[in-house]
Amino acid sequence: MEALALVLERPEHLKLRALPLTPPTDGDVIVGIEWSGISTGTERLLWSGRMPAFPGMGYPLVPGYESVGRVLATGPKSSLREGDRVFVPGARCFGEVRGLFGGAASKLVVAEERVTAIPESLGEQGILLALAATAHHAMAATGASAPELVVGHGVLGRLLARLAVARGVRPVVWEQNPTRATGARGYDVCAPEDDQRRDYNEIYDVSGDPSLLDTLIGRLGRQGEVVLAGFYSQPLSFSFPLAFMKEARLRVAAEWSPEDLRAVCRLIRDGKLSLDGLITHRAEVERAADAYRTAFEDPACLKMLIDWRACS
């Protein structure tokens, strides 16, 4: 069994290749992919070659952890049925070609425990579930509060702000690029220099900019917290005296869990979280190389979707 897959052979060199798939076991499902998304965080680092040491890192690789498709075949004891629409956070089924994260292919063999059945009505927006779950995970830690300030108005920043609004908080979102300053839903967006507040209790940074930490600590109130919810390719550092005077707290939000995914599915089902307006660009798989460049270089592109339906 083969699949068409996007293979990043080396930084900035992407090809569509037919790859043999690992034969499925009884605990696996085969999924025909309909859509996959391009991450402008971790996949940008893979594309540019700046990804720091990471388990499984190396080229060639199949990227992608935001995939939605339909179950084509299941094991004998599966709880899924053929035709079910599912979210797949990647796969490692390409033999010698690494799956990091392995979701950008026309067909995947993946352990059933890794896939999540989603409503038919979610459609292509299902590719956003990984980022929605990431935002939820950042806010779900023991004792965590919703953000009062979010740094960055990309998809993850918007989802954090929407989740905060769902909790009854109206956050401020910093965004330097005017192209990305629009689209707020129940919260405020401004440039950092237009915000004079310096007593935030909760600041969530999703900018990925390691140079901002001192600035953010300076905007905290006493015993306030900065949550690092982005992905940083360079070491982070901060000036101790200011952090000492503020008695600042730092927290790192890591990868989402299956419970986070289930939680955001419930919020979407109950009408408390909308994914509308976040997918801004779409491309057929044959134009994937151009799509990756657009996703990383065009500030108007919040989320690029790759359409696999003609291949799966």
Residue pairs with C-beta under 8 A, 6 or more apart in sequence:
1 20
1 21
1 23
1 30
1 107
1 109
2 18
2 19
2 20
2 21
2 107
3 18
3 19
3 21
3 105
3 106
3 107
3 108
4 16
4 17
4 18
4 19
4 105
4 106
4 107
4 285
4 308
4 311
5 16
5 17
5 18
5 19
5 62
5 94
5 97
5 104
5 105
5 106
6 14
6 15
6 16
6 62
6 63
6 64
6 104
6 105
6 285
6 288
6 306
7 14
7 15
7 16
7 17
7 19
7 60
7 61
7 62
7 97
8 14
8 46
8 47
8 59
8 60
8 61
8 62
8 63
9 15
9 59
9 60
10 49
10 59
10 60
11 46
11 47
11 48
11 49
11 59
12 47
12 48
12 49
14 47
14 288
14 289
14 292
15 289
16 285
16 286
16 288
19 62
19 94
19 95
19 97
19 105
20 94
20 95
21 93
21 94
21 107
21 108
21 109
22 92
22 93
22 94
22 95
22 109
23 109
24 30
24 73
24 75
24 109
25 75
26 75
26 76
26 77
27 75
27 111
27 112
27 113
28 75
28 109
28 110
28 111
28 112
29 71
29 72
29 73
29 74
29 75
29 78
29 80
29 86
29 109
29 110
29 111
29 112
29 115
30 71
30 72
30 73
30 74
30 107
30 108
30 109
31 67
31 69
31 70
31 71
31 72
31 86
31 88
31 107
31 108
31 110
31 115
32 69
32 70
32 72
32 106
32 107
32 312
33 67
33 68
33 69
33 88
33 103
33 105
33 106
33 107
33 108
33 308
33 312
34 68
34 69
34 70
34 85
34 124
34 307
34 308
34 309
34 312
35 67
35 68
35 69
35 124
35 126
35 127
35 305
35 306
35 307
35 308
35 309
36 64
36 66
36 67
36 68
36 103
36 104
36 127
36 305
36 306
36 308
37 64
37 66
37 67
37 127
37 128
37 130
37 279
37 303
37 304
37 305
37 306
38 64
38 66
38 291
38 292
38 295
38 303
38 304
38 305
38 306
39 63
39 64
39 65
39 66
39 130
40 154
40 155
40 295
40 296
40 301
41 156
41 208
41 230
41 231
42 51
42 65
42 101
42 231
43 63
43 64
43 292
43 295
44 295
44 296
45 51
45 52
45 231
45 233
46 61
46 63
46 100
47 63
47 292
47 296
48 296
50 233
51 57
51 233
52 233
54 100
56 92
56 98
56 99
56 100
57 98
57 100
58 98
58 100
59 98
60 97
60 98
61 97
61 98
61 99
61 100
61 102
62 94
62 97
62 98
62 99
62 100
62 102
62 103
62 104
62 105
63 100
63 101
63 102
63 103
63 104
64 90
64 101
64 102
64 103
64 104
64 105
65 89
65 90
65 101
65 102
65 103
65 130
66 89
66 103
66 127
66 128
66 129
66 130
66 131
67 87
67 88
67 89
67 90
67 103
67 104
67 108
67 127
68 85
68 86
68 87
68 88
68 118
68 122
68 123
68 124
68 126
68 127
69 85
69 86
69 88
69 108
69 308
69 312
70 82
70 83
70 84
70 85
70 86
70 312
71 80
71 81
71 82
71 83
71 84
71 86
71 115
72 82
72 107
73 82
74 80
74 81
74 82
74 112
75 112
78 112
79 112
80 86
80 112
80 115
80 117
84 117
85 117
85 118
85 119
85 120
85 122
85 126
86 115
86 116
86 117
86 118
87 115
87 116
87 118
87 126
87 127
87 129
87 130
87 261
88 103
88 108
88 110
88 114
88 115
89 101
89 103
89 114
89 130
90 99
90 101
90 102
90 103
90 110
91 99
91 102
91 103
91 105
91 108
91 109
91 110
91 114
92 98
92 99
92 102
93 99
93 102
93 108
93 109
93 110
94 102
94 105
102 108
104 288
104 306
105 308
106 285
106 308
106 311
106 312
107 312
116 129
116 258
116 261
116 262
116 265
118 126
118 129
118 265
119 265
119 269
122 268
122 275
124 279
124 305
125 275
125 276
125 278
125 279
127 279
127 303
127 305
128 155
128 159
128 275
128 278
128 279
128 303
129 261
129 264
129 265
130 256
130 261
131 155
131 156
131 159
132 159
132 264
132 268
132 273
132 275
133 256
133 257
133 260
133 261
133 263
133 264
134 156
134 159
134 229
134 253
134 255
134 256
134 260
135 156
135 159
135 160
135 163
135 229
135 264
136 163
136 256
136 260
136 263
136 264
136 267
137 253
137 254
137 255
137 256
137 257
137 260
138 144
138 160
138 204
138 227
138 229
138 253
139 145
139 146
139 147
139 160
139 163
139 164
139 167
140 260
140 263
141 251
141 253
144 202
144 227
144 251
145 201
145 202
145 225
146 163
146 164
146 167
146 169
146 171
146 202
147 160
147 161
147 164
147 169
147 171
147 202
147 203
147 204
147 227
148 169
148 171
148 172
148 200
148 201
148 202
148 203
149 171
149 172
149 173
149 174
149 195
149 197
149 200
149 202
149 203
149 204
149 219
150 157
150 160
150 161
150 164
150 171
150 172
150 173
150 174
150 203
150 204
150 206
151 157
151 173
151 174
151 203
151 204
151 205
151 206
151 207
151 212
151 216
152 173
152 174
152 175
152 205
152 206
152 207
152 208
152 230
153 161
153 173
153 174
153 175
153 180
153 181
153 183
153 184
153 189
154 180
154 206
154 302
155 278
155 302
155 303
156 206
156 229
156 230
157 173
157 175
157 206
158 173
158 183
158 185
158 278
158 302
159 273
159 278
160 171
160 204
160 206
160 229
161 171
161 173
161 184
161 185
161 186
161 187
162 185
162 186
162 187
162 273
162 274
163 267
163 273
164 170
164 171
164 187
165 171
165 185
165 186
165 187
166 267
166 272
166 273
170 186
170 187
170 188
171 187
171 188
172 187
172 188
172 189
172 190
172 195
172 197
173 184
173 187
173 188
173 189
173 190
174 189
174 190
174 191
174 192
174 195
175 181
175 189
175 190
175 191
176 191
176 192
177 299
179 299
179 300
180 299
180 300
180 302
181 189
181 190
181 191
182 189
183 277
185 274
192 215
195 219
197 219
198 218
198 219
198 220
198 221
199 220
199 221
199 224
200 219
200 220
200 221
200 224
201 220
201 221
201 224
201 225
202 224
202 225
202 227
203 216
203 219
203 220
203 224
203 225
203 226
203 227
204 227
204 229
205 212
205 213
205 216
205 226
205 227
205 228
205 229
205 230
206 229
206 230
207 230
208 230
208 231
208 232
208 233
209 230
210 232
210 233
210 234
210 235
210 236
210 237
213 226
213 236
213 237
213 238
214 238
214 239
214 242
216 226
217 226
217 238
217 239
217 242
217 243
217 246
217 248
218 242
218 246
220 226
220 246
220 248
221 246
222 246
222 247
223 246
223 247
223 248
223 249
224 246
224 248
224 249
225 248
225 249
225 250
225 251
226 248
226 249
226 250
226 251
227 251
227 252
227 253
228 236
228 250
228 251
228 252
228 253
229 253
242 248
264 273
267 273
268 274
268 275
278 302
278 303
279 302
279 303
279 305
280 300
280 301
280 302
280 303
280 304
281 291
281 294
281 295
281 298
281 301
281 302
281 303
281 304
281 305
282 304
282 305
282 307
283 290
283 291
283 294
283 304
283 305
283 306
283 307
284 306
284 307
284 310
285 306
285 307
285 308
285 310
285 311
288 306
291 304
291 306
292 304
294 301
294 304
295 301
295 303
295 304
